[in-house]
Structure formats: structure tokens, C-alpha cells
Amino acid sequence: MAQSGRSVASAPDRSTLRVGVLGSGTVGTQVIRLLLEQADDFAARSGARLEITGVAVRNVDAPRDESVPRELLTDDAEAVATSNDVVIELIGGIEPARSLILAAFASGASVITGNKALIAAHGPELYAAAAAARTDFYYEAAVAGAIPVIYALRESMAGDRVTSVLGIVNGTTNYILDEMSTKGLSFDAALAAAQELGYAEADPTADVDGLDAAAKAAIIASLAFHTRVGIDDVEVEGIRSITADDIREAHASGCEIKLLAIAQRFSAEHGDDVDGISVRVHPALVPSDHPLASVHGGFNAVLVDAEAAGRLMFYGQGAGGAPTASAVLSDVVAAAAHRVNGGQAPRESSYAELPILSPEQALTRYQIQLRVADAPGSLAAVAQVFGDHEVSINSVRQASYVDVGDELALVTIVTHTAPVAGLEAAVDALRAQERVAEVVSTRRVEGL
């Protein structure tokens, strides 16, 4: 049972800090194990002994890893949330995590979480509660596991102007697409392999439909552009529609297909046609010489472009108990050190209040595959459609690996950057063009 105690503000003895853990799943178990096994190291780094006083779980009697002492287990999550100096929330989901975190802030506790869904949905409320309590709120583990993306955007890049963040932030989908690319598996076969290895849940919806990546994209954009971005502001497309033909066509174009989280800032003063930020998650073709094309398996990678720093790349384990626990514990050390030595975590920075562009305003490139009449004038007719919609063509390639008969040609066109509205209008017009037998596929292209 978690111990009750005085509020942190009135406690003069900082030689020991009480730590409560909400949840003891894969990540929670690793956090607890490392805190206990490396207690002396954590004391030296933070300036205080970190004493776990309680671990809140739904079922105290359920079988658990032996690294979690049973005497620490309790089903009284409220007591754990309100009677400690540092509270680590690893339950996941919206409720009861939200209520418990708010209760922890009200009690004066510093809070560490890896709950991206909660932050994407209720971030401003949590930031405000932490500020009102004058305590810390850390969430490095919410995005990209062990990779310090949150720290980089919230602190390291605070003196720069970020222009874009482009990343692979979901290891499950990257593993599936990598299996399709390297082994020629279908989506269903690759998903089954991911589930067998534990990369994908029995219900993979959050991963393969892009929802997990969308929550992370909202957090990334909020930090990068000092603007409140919620999950409802993120355009989302998953990977269920990716086929073996898409992978083959990507390879023929010298590309790989990756599920990308993209946050971009556009400004008329820098030559863009629009002002605001675009936040989206979707599969995209990435040139094979692009850094993200070589990210394999369950790994994550994030590219940050900024005006002064230029391009920065972060790469590493994006999921798993131990890697994610590493991110959680870095936050624990920071929060504990602040309670010992003074100081606070950065507060929410949303001063910019940049407009969030609609999906139709986003700027991107399309790769469009067409079956067209194999006759003189067909390409000119297709080019005219693009010109009518103010979309410039970057390249045209005729595929020779598919037999479409003597009367048709399979043509792949890559555009220059244009607004999605214009690109979609051009695609619709191509479907109506008499020389176009079929629009086979449209895929976005990033990284050119």
C-alpha cells in the first residue's frame, strides 16, 4: 500500500524522494527494476534517494515479473498518485490516467508519463495543471521511445526556428513495410509476422491505421512550432492499402515506402504560397538515398530541420520495455534533481498560435501511376491536365515490368510540390480524360 505523507512543499528533508508508479506493464516493470537495481546511481545523479512507495495495478494477485516486489503492489491508484513526490504514469489511455495525473499535480507531485494519446487529447489541461501547482511535467517517452526527440524540441531547439520535422515514429508499421519491401510479403503476411514477434498487438488498429503516429505528430508539432496542435488537427492515413504492387513500383522508382509523421511550417515571407503549419501522417515514397529509407525493422528515426542548426537526425529504438524505460528514467532524474536543487521543467510554449492548414492546403508531391492509350499525343494530353491545374511535372517513366497489352502503356508521373487541392483536382481530371484508361494509384512523395 502506498504511504500517505506531507505535501512536498512542506517537506524540508530532500535526502529521500518518494516515487509512485501507476501501472506495471512492460515499461513499468523495467522502470521499477532499474530504479531498484541502480538505486545508488540514481541517487548520485538526482541528489536524493528515490524510494518506490507503491505500484498501482488493477489486480494485485495477477502473475508478475519477479523484479516487481509484491509488497509494493496496491490497487489504490489514488493513494499512489497523491502521496508521492514523483509520480510515474504508465497506465496508458485517457481515463483514469488523466484524473490521476491531475490529482498528482494537485498534491504537488512531479509527473512523468509516456502517454501520447492523453497528451495529444488533453495536453493544454495538463500543462496548465502543472503550471498552477508549480511542479514538473515530463513526457519524453511519449514519442519515439528512447530517442530524445521531446528534449531536443522542447529545450535544445528553443533558440532556433524549426521549419520541419519528418519521422518514422511507429516501429510496428515500419517493421511491416520493411518485411513487405525486403521479403516480398503481402500486408496481411507481414502483419501476422509482426504479431507473432510481439511487434503488433492482437488488435493492430492504432498502429496500422496511423493513430499512434498521429498522436505523436500532434505532440511534435506543438513543440516544434509553439502552437497548440491536437490529434484532431492531424490528417491521418494508415498502411492497410499498401500492396505488393505499390512496393514494386516504389522500387522501380528508386524509393521505399514508409509511414511518415510530418510537421511542416510554411511562410509567405520565405517564399511559400501559404502561411501556417501542416501536420499529417501517411505512407509516402522516400528516395532510397534519403536517410529515412534505410531505417529498418522496428526502429524509429526523426529528421528535424531548423534555420540555424540545419538538419539533425535522431535514430534508435522506438519501442520496447527497456528503451522506453530509459526515456522515463531520464525524466525521473530531471524531476528529482529539480526538487532537490530547485528549478522547473519548461512550460508549455504556444505563443506563436500559427494557423493549422487544412489537408487540402498542405504542400506535397504525388506519384501517379496511369494506364494510358499507347498512341501519339497521349502524354501531351496528360501533361495538359496537369498544366490546367497548375501542377508541374518532375518526371515521367513508362513501366516495362507489367504487360498491359498492345494498346495501353503503364506510365508513372512524379509531380513537383503543389497544394493537395490542386493535385487531387488533377487526379480527378485524369480519371475523366479519354486517353486515360485508369488511374492505378496515387502516392505521396517526400524527401526529394
RODO-2510 file (C-alpha; in nm, 4 decimals, decimal comma):
residues 448
     n   res          X          Y          Z
     1     m     0,0000     0,0000     0,0000
     2     a     0,1349     0,3424    -0,0868
     3     q     0,2207     0,5562     0,2130
     4     s     0,0496     0,8853     0,2812
     5     g     0,2687     1,1829     0,3642
     6     r     0,3038     1,5577     0,3884
     7     s     0,2869     1,7747     0,0809
     8     v     0,6163     1,8162    -0,0984
     9     a     0,6158     2,1918    -0,0434
    10     s     0,6273     2,1481     0,3367
    11     a     0,8818     1,8670     0,3470
    12     p     1,2247     2,0049     0,4458
    13     d     1,4145     1,6750     0,4082
    14     r     1,5049     1,6117     0,0460
    15     s     1,7530     1,3265     0,1128
    16     t     1,4808     1,0796     0,0043
    17     l     1,2107     1,1354    -0,2551
    18     r     0,9020     0,9180    -0,2656
    19     v     0,8189     0,7686    -0,6053
    20     g     0,4843     0,6202    -0,7035
    21     v     0,4314     0,4150    -1,0173
    22     l     0,0926     0,3870    -1,1872
    23     g     0,0927     0,0689    -1,3933
    24     s     0,3253    -0,2288    -1,4071
    25     g     0,3147    -0,3467    -1,7654
    26     t     0,6129    -0,3986    -1,9938
    27     v     0,7544    -0,0489    -1,9479
    28     g     0,6531    -0,0119    -1,5835
    29     t     0,8252    -0,3372    -1,4925
    30     q     1,1504    -0,2201    -1,6493
    31     v     1,1292     0,1193    -1,4776
    32     i     1,0808    -0,0447    -1,1392
    33     r     1,3605    -0,2950    -1,1987
    34     l     1,6107    -0,0290    -1,2975
    35     l     1,5168     0,2052    -1,0128
    36     l     1,5757    -0,0741    -0,7623
    37     e     1,8873    -0,2266    -0,9221
    38     q     2,0618     0,1058    -0,9850
    39     a     1,9421     0,2931    -0,6782
    40     d     2,2872     0,4275    -0,5914
    41     d     2,3432     0,5629    -0,9412
    42     f     2,0063     0,7362    -0,9465
    43     a     2,0723     0,8874    -0,6037
    44     a     2,4049     1,0265    -0,7250
    45     r     2,2525     1,1670    -1,0438
    46     s     1,9468     1,3274    -0,8866
    47     g     2,0807     1,4227    -0,5425
    48     a     1,8305     1,2130    -0,3463
    49     r     1,7413     0,8517    -0,2815
    50     l     1,4445     0,7526    -0,4954
    51     e     1,2208     0,5287    -0,2869
    52     i     0,9358     0,3489    -0,4600
    53     t     0,6495     0,3582    -0,2124
    54     g     0,3752     0,1982    -0,4198
    55     v     0,2923     0,0448    -0,7565
    56     a    -0,0733     0,0773    -0,8565
    57     v    -0,2180    -0,2142    -1,0539
    58     r    -0,5665    -0,3348    -1,1368
    59     n    -0,5161    -0,6846    -0,9939
    60     v    -0,2678    -0,7248    -0,7098
    61     d    -0,2833    -1,1045    -0,7339
    62     a    -0,2091    -1,1327    -1,1071
    63     p     0,1192    -1,3044    -1,2049
    64     r     0,4018    -1,0532    -1,2481
    65     d     0,7696    -1,0324    -1,3215
    66     e     0,9711    -1,1110    -1,0094
    67     s     1,1577    -0,7818    -1,0415
    68     v     0,8446    -0,6056    -0,9099
    69     p     0,8308    -0,6618    -0,5300
    70     r     0,4826    -0,7803    -0,4404
    71     e     0,4814    -0,5764    -0,1197
    72     l     0,4781    -0,2598    -0,3317
    73     l     0,1618    -0,3548    -0,5195
    74     t    -0,1668    -0,1835    -0,4430
    75     d    -0,4995    -0,1318    -0,6166
    76     d    -0,5354     0,2143    -0,4609
    77     a    -0,4166     0,4233    -0,7549
    78     e    -0,5479     0,7443    -0,5988
    79     a    -0,3221     0,6978    -0,2951
    80     v    -0,0185     0,6360    -0,5159
    81     a    -0,0986     0,9466    -0,7223
    82     t    -0,1424     1,1785    -0,4233
    83     s     0,1144     1,0672    -0,1654
    84     n     0,4428     1,0888    -0,3518
    85     d     0,6972     1,3459    -0,4644
    86     v     0,7320     1,1942    -0,8117
    87     v     0,4540     1,0055    -0,9898
    88     i     0,5210     0,7927    -1,2980
    89     e     0,2073     0,7264    -1,5061
    90     l     0,2337     0,4219    -1,7323
    91     i    -0,1285     0,3090    -1,7453
    92     g    -0,1992     0,4470    -2,0917
    93     g    -0,5304     0,5603    -2,2359
    94     i    -0,7306     0,8640    -2,1337
    95     e    -0,9049     0,7598    -1,8113
    96     p    -0,8213     0,7011    -1,5341
    97     a    -0,4773     0,8316    -1,6367
    98     r    -0,5989     1,1897    -1,6839
    99     s    -0,7743     1,2095    -1,3467
   100     l    -0,4821     1,0501    -1,1642
   101     i    -0,2288     1,2871    -1,3195
   102     l    -0,4434     1,5877    -1,2305
   103     a    -0,4710     1,4564    -0,8732
   104     a    -0,0936     1,4134    -0,8609
   105     f    -0,0401     1,7721    -0,9727
   106     a    -0,2913     1,8960    -0,7144
   107     s    -0,0918     1,7158    -0,4439
   108     g     0,2286     1,8891    -0,5557
   109     a     0,3903     1,5905    -0,7241
   110     s     0,6093     1,5985    -1,0315
   111     v     0,4638     1,3788    -1,3062
   112     i     0,6357     1,1685    -1,5704
   113     t     0,4312     0,9937    -1,8384
   114     g     0,4694     0,8187    -2,1718
   115     n     0,1020     0,8598    -2,2583
   116     k     0,0964     1,0134    -2,6069
   117     a    -0,2785     0,9657    -2,6556
   118     l    -0,3533     1,1596    -2,3374
   119     i    -0,1144     1,4436    -2,4195
   120     a    -0,2431     1,4736    -2,7759
   121     a    -0,6022     1,4932    -2,6469
   122     h    -0,5592     1,6895    -2,3207
   123     g    -0,2138     1,8432    -2,3317
   124     p    -0,3143     2,2054    -2,2561
   125     e    -0,5150     2,0984    -1,9498
   126     l    -0,2204     1,9010    -1,8143
   127     y     0,0292     2,1785    -1,8841
   128     a    -0,1953     2,4272    -1,7042
   129     a    -0,2333     2,1975    -1,4035
   130     a     0,1431     2,1540    -1,3764
   131     a     0,1962     2,5299    -1,4006
   132     a    -0,0688     2,6009    -1,1361
   133     a     0,0969     2,3523    -0,8999
   134     r     0,4433     2,4914    -0,9858
   135     t     0,5718     2,1431    -1,0459
   136     d     0,7210     1,9457    -1,3351
   137     f     0,5556     1,7619    -1,6223
   138     y     0,7808     1,5403    -1,8334
   139     y     0,6877     1,3097    -2,1229
   140     e     0,9980     1,2123    -2,3195
   141     a     0,8723     0,8536    -2,3526
   142     a     0,5577     0,9679    -2,5364
   143     v     0,7387     0,9930    -2,8712
   144     a     0,9917     0,7530    -3,0253
   145     g     1,0854     0,5509    -2,7178
   146     a     1,4474     0,6005    -2,6171
   147     i     1,5142     0,8687    -2,8797
   148     p     1,5363     1,2123    -2,7078
   149     v     1,3094     1,3932    -2,9542
   150     i     1,0989     1,5730    -2,6923
   151     y     1,4052     1,7076    -2,5139
   152     a     1,5555     1,8222    -2,8418
   153     l     1,2454     2,0136    -2,9491
   154     r     1,1496     2,1492    -2,6065
   155     e     1,4959     2,2505    -2,4872
   156     s     1,7829     2,2003    -2,7325
   157     m     1,5994     2,3745    -3,0190
   158     a     1,4461     2,6504    -2,8062
   159     g     1,6875     2,9024    -2,9557
   160     d     1,6160     2,8122    -3,3175
   161     r     1,3277     2,8229    -3,5622
   162     v     1,2201     2,4739    -3,6655
   163     t     1,0871     2,4517    -4,0194
   164     s     1,0020     2,0819    -4,0470
   165     v     1,0031     1,7517    -3,8646
   166     l     0,9860     1,4328    -4,0686
   167     g     0,9929     1,0991    -3,8963
   168     i     0,9243     0,7289    -3,8663
   169     v     0,7684     0,7172    -3,5209
   170     n     0,5870     0,3832    -3,5193
   171     g     0,8035     0,0729    -3,5098
   172     t     0,5203    -0,1692    -3,5860
   173     t     0,4342    -0,0155    -3,9213
   174     n     0,7997     0,0273    -4,0106
   175     y     0,8564    -0,3424    -3,9431
   176     i     0,5558    -0,4396    -4,1590
   177     l     0,6603    -0,2191    -4,4507
   178     d     1,0200    -0,3371    -4,4202
   179     e     0,9089    -0,7018    -4,4381
   180     m     0,6995    -0,6225    -4,7463
   181     s     0,9950    -0,4471    -4,9060
   182     t     1,2765    -0,6895    -4,8258
   183     k     1,0909    -1,0227    -4,8306
   184     g     0,8091    -0,9560    -5,0726
   185     l     0,5391    -1,0334    -4,8169
   186     s     0,1822    -0,9163    -4,8512
   187     f     0,0455    -0,6721    -4,5937
   188     d    -0,1514    -0,9484    -4,4206
   189     a     0,1511    -1,1801    -4,4039
   190     a     0,3779    -0,9055    -4,2734
   191     l     0,1207    -0,8067    -4,0111
   192     a     0,0916    -1,1680    -3,8981
   193     a     0,4701    -1,1869    -3,8632
   194     a     0,4722    -0,8673    -3,6581
   195     q     0,2032    -1,0062    -3,4282
   196     e     0,3886    -1,3342    -3,3841
   197     l     0,7028    -1,1473    -3,2767
   198     g     0,5105    -0,9165    -3,0437
   199     y     0,5673    -0,6031    -3,2523
   200     a     0,1944    -0,5699    -3,3215
   201     e    -0,0999    -0,6126    -3,0858
   202     a    -0,3814    -0,8606    -3,1498
   203     d    -0,5827    -0,5511    -3,2464
   204     p    -0,3301    -0,3520    -3,4541
   205     t    -0,5695    -0,0666    -3,5367
   206     a    -0,3832     0,2116    -3,3564
   207     d    -0,0619     0,1249    -3,5365
   208     v    -0,1610     0,0265    -3,8896
   209     d    -0,4286     0,2956    -3,9215
   210     g    -0,1779     0,5641    -3,8201
   211     l    -0,3487     0,6727    -3,4974
   212     d    -0,0462     0,6104    -3,2749
   213     a     0,1764     0,8090    -3,5105
   214     a    -0,0853     1,0862    -3,5310
   215     a    -0,0804     1,1397    -3,1534
   216     k     0,2981     1,1659    -3,1686
   217     a     0,2795     1,4036    -3,4648
   218     a     0,0494     1,6348    -3,2672
   219     i     0,2985     1,6468    -2,9793
   220     i     0,5926     1,7037    -3,2142
   221     a     0,4177     1,9872    -3,3983
   222     s     0,3088     2,1571    -3,0746
   223     l     0,6677     2,1660    -2,9510
   224     a     0,8337     2,2467    -3,2830
   225     f     0,6082     2,5368    -3,3756
   226     h     0,4994     2,6749    -3,0356
   227     t     0,1367     2,6225    -3,1326
   228     r    -0,1321     2,4043    -2,9783
   229     v    -0,1917     2,1073    -3,2052
   230     g    -0,4360     1,8317    -3,1090
   231     i    -0,4849     1,4922    -3,2634
   232     d    -0,7952     1,6189    -3,4463
   233     d    -0,5683     1,8613    -3,6335
   234     v    -0,3658     1,5777    -3,7856
   235     e    -0,4554     1,4322    -4,1249
   236     v    -0,4206     1,0542    -4,0930
   237     e    -0,3852     0,7694    -4,3423
   238     g    -0,2610     0,4248    -4,2439
   239     i    -0,0867     0,1471    -4,4340
   240     r    -0,3661    -0,1086    -4,4880
   241     s    -0,3952    -0,0089    -4,8549
   242     i    -0,0274    -0,0732    -4,9364
   243     t     0,0102    -0,3642    -5,1771
   244     a     0,2948    -0,5666    -5,3223
   245     d     0,2416    -0,3723    -5,6469
   246     d     0,2958    -0,0449    -5,4578
   247     i     0,6227    -0,1775    -5,3166
   248     r     0,7362    -0,2967    -5,6609
   249     e     0,6545     0,0388    -5,8170
   250     a     0,8376     0,2193    -5,5360
   251     h     1,1478     0,0095    -5,6013
   252     a     1,1219     0,0756    -5,9725
   253     s     1,1216     0,4460    -5,8883
   254     g     1,4250     0,4093    -5,6620
   255     c     1,2190     0,4562    -5,3447
   256     e     1,0977     0,2863    -5,0296
   257     i     0,7517     0,3281    -4,8768
   258     k     0,7469     0,4489    -4,5155
   259     l     0,4710     0,5643    -4,2829
   260     l     0,5757     0,9187    -4,2004
   261     a     0,4742     1,1703    -3,9388
   262     i     0,5220     1,5106    -4,0976
   263     a     0,5051     1,8542    -3,9378
   264     q     0,5940     2,1473    -4,1607
   265     r     0,5921     2,5220    -4,1217
   266     f     0,5150     2,7330    -4,4276
   267     s     0,5632     3,1070    -4,4531
   268     a     0,4973     3,3522    -4,7343
   269     e     0,7976     3,5545    -4,6260
   270     h     1,0120     3,2501    -4,7041
   271     g     0,8615     3,2054    -5,0489
   272     d     0,5814     2,9615    -4,9697
   273     d     0,2336     3,0005    -5,1144
   274     v     0,0659     2,9576    -4,7741
   275     d     0,1175     3,0626    -4,4128
   276     g     0,0728     2,8117    -4,1322
   277     i     0,1604     2,4600    -4,0309
   278     s     0,0715     2,1254    -4,1840
   279     v     0,0597     1,8143    -3,9671
   280     r    -0,0084     1,4781    -4,1248
   281     v     0,0600     1,1044    -4,1087
   282     h     0,0548     0,8941    -4,4232
   283     p     0,2557     0,6406    -4,6236
   284     a     0,4948     0,8060    -4,8637
   285     l     0,7626     0,7185    -5,1144
   286     v     1,1079     0,8122    -4,9872
   287     p     1,4096     0,8118    -5,2234
   288     s     1,6470     0,5253    -5,1488
   289     d     1,9328     0,7659    -5,0750
   290     h     1,7259     0,9537    -4,8146
   291     p     1,8255     0,8839    -4,4502
   292     l     1,4787     0,7522    -4,3618
   293     a     1,4806     0,4943    -4,6432
   294     s     1,7431     0,2870    -4,4623
   295     v     1,5556     0,2678    -4,1302
   296     h     1,4704    -0,0991    -4,0963
   297     g     1,2686    -0,3246    -3,8680
   298     g     1,1130    -0,1726    -3,5594
   299     f     1,3486     0,1242    -3,5413
   300     n     1,2411     0,4890    -3,5402
   301     a     1,4122     0,7931    -3,6881
   302     v     1,3278     1,1625    -3,6847
   303     l     1,4721     1,4397    -3,9013
   304     v     1,4490     1,7954    -3,7732
   305     d     1,5253     2,0917    -3,9998
   306     a     1,5876     2,4317    -3,8426
   307     e     1,7032     2,7643    -3,9785
   308     a     2,0252     2,7913    -3,7791
   309     a     2,1095     2,4308    -3,6907
   310     g     2,0262     2,2870    -4,0304
   311     r     1,9335     1,9197    -4,0358
   312     l     1,9509     1,6969    -3,7290
   313     m     1,8743     1,3244    -3,7241
   314     f     1,7667     1,1125    -3,4272
   315     y     1,7689     0,7343    -3,4631
   316     g     1,7155     0,4411    -3,2321
   317     q     1,4783     0,2014    -3,0610
   318     g     1,1288     0,3437    -3,0768
   319     a     0,9521     0,0930    -2,8542
   320     g     1,0061    -0,1887    -2,6068
   321     g     1,0230    -0,2057    -2,2320
   322     a     1,3880    -0,1224    -2,1703
   323     p     1,4304     0,1525    -2,4358
   324     t     1,1120     0,3292    -2,3276
   325     a     1,2087     0,2901    -1,9609
   326     s     1,5321     0,4715    -2,0438
   327     a     1,3324     0,7752    -2,1565
   328     v     1,1069     0,7586    -1,8497
   329     l     1,4016     0,7406    -1,6110
   330     s     1,5790     1,0340    -1,7724
   331     d     1,2706     1,2380    -1,6857
   332     v     1,2644     1,0960    -1,3326
   333     v     1,6224     1,2103    -1,2753
   334     a     1,5464     1,5584    -1,4100
   335     a     1,2332     1,5982    -1,1979
   336     a     1,4067     1,4673    -0,8856
   337     a     1,7042     1,6988    -0,9359
   338     h     1,4687     1,9969    -0,9594
   339     r     1,3044     1,9020    -0,6309
   340     v     1,6436     1,8793    -0,4649
   341     n     1,8212     2,1749    -0,6221
   342     g     1,5385     2,3967    -0,7455
   343     g     1,4339     2,4727    -1,0999
   344     q     1,1449     2,3613    -1,3156
   345     a     1,0806     2,1829    -1,6420
   346     p     0,9963     2,4025    -1,9425
   347     r     0,6366     2,5196    -1,9503
   348     e     0,4056     2,4938    -2,2472
   349     s     0,5106     2,7313    -2,5243
   350     s     0,2168     2,8158    -2,7501
   351     y     0,2801     3,1841    -2,8092
   352     a     0,3071     3,1554    -3,1894
   353     e    -0,0562     3,0495    -3,2420
   354     l     0,0148     2,9641    -3,6039
   355     p    -0,2831     2,8690    -3,8211
   356     i    -0,3177     2,4984    -3,8893
   357     l    -0,3608     2,4336    -4,2581
   358     s    -0,6382     2,2133    -4,3873
   359     p    -0,5352     1,8886    -4,5596
   360     e    -0,6131     2,0486    -4,8969
   361     q    -0,3658     2,3319    -4,8308
   362     a    -0,0730     2,1049    -4,7497
   363     l     0,2154     2,1146    -4,9954
   364     t     0,3485     1,7807    -5,1200
   365     r     0,4389     1,5790    -5,4282
   366     y     0,2399     1,2981    -5,5851
   367     q     0,3487     0,9885    -5,7726
   368     i     0,0621     0,8940    -6,0006
   369     q     0,0504     0,5709    -6,1969
   370     l    -0,1717     0,5656    -6,5038
   371     r    -0,2790     0,3256    -6,7747
   372     v    -0,2994     0,5400    -7,0853
   373     a    -0,3605     0,4820    -7,4533
   374     d    -0,0320     0,3795    -7,6180
   375     a    -0,0675     0,6278    -7,9032
   376     p     0,0839     0,9585    -8,0140
   377     g    -0,0495     1,2543    -7,8181
   378     s    -0,1417     1,0644    -7,5021
   379     l     0,1366     1,2116    -7,2884
   380     a     0,0641     1,5580    -7,4240
   381     a    -0,2994     1,5190    -7,3223
   382     v    -0,1951     1,4050    -6,9741
   383     a     0,0508     1,6929    -6,9412
   384     q    -0,2227     1,9355    -7,0393
   385     v    -0,4371     1,8140    -6,7481
   386     f    -0,1578     1,8884    -6,5036
   387     g    -0,0982     2,2273    -6,6601
   388     d    -0,4653     2,3167    -6,6355
   389     h    -0,4443     2,2618    -6,2593
   390     e    -0,1110     2,4437    -6,2165
   391     v     0,0765     2,1258    -6,1251
   392     s     0,4266     2,0922    -6,2649
   393     i     0,5631     1,7514    -6,3688
   394     n     0,9021     1,6433    -6,2315
   395     s     0,9475     1,3135    -6,4151
   396     v     0,7691     1,0619    -6,6390
   397     r     0,8560     0,6943    -6,6628
   398     q     0,6970     0,4129    -6,8620
   399     a     0,6967     0,0810    -6,6758
   400     s     0,8156    -0,2239    -6,8688
   401     y     0,7689    -0,4836    -6,5953
   402     v     0,3886    -0,5099    -6,6369
   403     d     0,2179    -0,6375    -6,9501
   404     v    -0,0813    -0,4118    -7,0122
   405     g    -0,1374    -0,5158    -7,3724
   406     d    -0,0532    -0,3564    -7,7034
   407     e    -0,2995    -0,0722    -7,6740
   408     l    -0,2081     0,0619    -7,3280
   409     a     0,1039     0,1876    -7,1519
   410     l     0,1702     0,1978    -6,7803
   411     v     0,3076     0,5437    -6,7010
   412     t     0,4362     0,6764    -6,3699
   413     i     0,4438     1,0537    -6,3170
   414     v     0,6058     1,2368    -6,0256
   415     t     0,4986     1,5969    -5,9739
   416     h     0,6751     1,8922    -5,8276
   417     t     0,5497     2,0264    -5,4948
   418     a     0,1961     2,1606    -5,5132
   419     p    -0,1069     2,2088    -5,2874
   420     v    -0,3015     1,8881    -5,2251
   421     a    -0,6161     2,0583    -5,3560
   422     g    -0,4557     2,1113    -5,6959
   423     l    -0,3051     1,7634    -5,7041
   424     e    -0,6369     1,5998    -5,6196
   425     a    -0,8184     1,8083    -5,8784
   426     a    -0,5639     1,6998    -6,1382
   427     v    -0,6132     1,3336    -6,0459
   428     d    -0,9903     1,3697    -6,0765
   429     a    -0,9479     1,5303    -6,4179
   430     l    -0,7169     1,2488    -6,5285
   431     r    -0,9897     0,9957    -6,4484
   432     a    -1,2177     1,1827    -6,6869
   433     q    -0,9562     1,2169    -6,9629
   434     e    -1,0497     0,9956    -7,2591
   435     r    -0,6902     0,8821    -7,3185
   436     v    -0,6549     0,7627    -6,9560
   437     a    -0,7915     0,4105    -6,9097
   438     e    -0,7254     0,4033    -6,5343
   439     v    -0,5600     0,5918    -6,2517
   440     v    -0,3907     0,2910    -6,0941
   441     s    -0,2561     0,4580    -5,7791
   442     t    -0,1572     0,7843    -5,6187
   443     r     0,1114     0,8025    -5,3502
   444     r     0,2756     1,0981    -5,1840
   445     v     0,6474     1,1534    -5,2250
   446     e     0,8585     1,3094    -4,9500
   447     g     1,2266     1,3839    -4,9179
   448     l     1,3091     1,4860    -5,2749
***
